[in-house]
Amino acid sequence: MRTIPALRELYQAYQDDGLIVVGVHSPEFNHEKDVDNVKQAMQRLEVPYPVAIDNDFAAWRAFDNRYWPTLYLIDKRGVIRYSHIGELHVGTRGWDELVSLIERLQQEPG
């Protein structure tokens, strides 16, 4: 939840330049499996990008994920180019690294 403001900022700043943000909700607790609860939370938190429900942890396993939250930056060819484990906040070192890489990747052909 604490990373959503940074993801919202990225989405708003770069969506017109081709950045696609997709949240994947892999529930940590049983009550988080309820799709209606997730929908309500997305509205309450003003999430502007789509969120996939991963109740069976298929995406979690496919990415060999181990931590909440983990952010992956995937390039135009489908290659994971960056991952960030833990919360992401605007103005931090992790934020600066991610923004720099997004801007570099936008220059790549593809």
C-alpha positions in Angstrom: 0.0 0.0 0.0 2.8 2.4 0.8 4.3 1.9 -2.7 1.1 2.8 -4.6 1.7 6.6 -4.5 5.1 6.1 -6.2 3.6 3.7 -8.8 0.8 6.2 -9.4 3.4 8.9 -10.0 5.3 6.8 -12.5 2.1 5.8 -14.3 1.0 9.4 -14.6 4.4 10.7 -15.6 5.2 8.1 -18.2 1.9 6.5 -19.5 1.8 8.8 -22.5 5.4 7.7 -23.3 4.5 4.0 -23.4 5.1 2.9 -19.8 2.6 0.2 -18.8 2.0 -0.3 -15.1 0.3 -3.5 -14.0 -0.2 -4.4 -10.3 -0.3 -8.0 -9.4 -2.1 -8.7 -6.1 -0.7 -11.8 -4.5 -2.5 -11.9 -1.1 -0.5 -12.3 2.0 -3.5 -13.0 4.2 -6.8 -14.9 3.5 -9.1 -11.9 3.7 -7.0 -10.3 0.9 -8.2 -13.1 -1.5 -11.7 -11.5 -1.7 -11.8 -9.8 -5.1 -14.4 -7.3 -3.8 -12.1 -6.3 -1.0 -9.3 -5.7 -3.5 -11.6 -3.6 -5.8 -12.6 -1.5 -2.8 -9.0 -1.0 -1.8 -8.0 0.0 -5.4 -10.8 2.6 -5.4 -9.9 3.9 -1.9 -6.2 4.1 -2.8 -7.0 5.7 -6.2 -5.0 3.1 -8.2 -5.2 4.2 -11.8 -3.6 1.2 -13.4 -4.9 -2.4 -13.8 -4.4 -4.9 -11.0 -4.3 -8.6 -11.7 -5.5 -11.0 -8.9 -3.0 -13.7 -8.2 -4.8 -15.7 -5.5 -3.2 -19.0 -6.6 0.3 -17.3 -6.7 1.0 -18.4 -10.3 2.6 -15.0 -11.2 4.4 -15.0 -7.8 6.0 -18.4 -8.6 6.6 -17.5 -12.3 8.8 -14.5 -11.2 10.3 -16.6 -8.3 9.2 -13.8 -6.0 9.8 -13.9 -2.3 9.0 -10.4 -1.0 6.1 -8.0 -0.7 6.3 -5.7 -2.5 8.7 -6.4 -5.4 8.7 -4.2 -8.5 9.9 -5.5 -11.9 10.8 -3.3 -14.9 10.4 -5.2 -18.1 11.7 -3.8 -21.4 10.0 -3.7 -24.8 11.3 -7.2 -25.6 9.9 -8.7 -22.4 13.3 -8.9 -20.6 13.4 -8.1 -16.8 15.8 -5.2 -16.6 15.4 -4.1 -13.0 13.8 -5.3 -9.8 13.2 -3.4 -6.6 12.5 -5.2 -3.4 10.6 -3.3 -0.7 8.7 -0.1 -0.6 9.4 2.5 -3.3 9.0 6.2 -2.5 9.4 9.3 -4.7 12.7 11.1 -4.2 14.6 8.1 -2.8 17.7 6.4 -4.3 15.5 3.5 -5.6 13.1 6.0 -7.2 16.0 7.9 -8.9 17.5 4.6 -10.2 14.1 3.5 -11.6 13.3 6.8 -13.3 16.7 6.9 -14.8 16.4 3.4 -16.2 12.8 4.1 -17.5 14.1 7.1 -19.4 17.1 5.1 -20.8 14.8 2.2 -21.9 12.5 4.7 -23.7 15.4 5.5 -26.0 16.0 1.9 -27.0 14.6 0.8 -30.3 11.8 -1.5 -30.2 
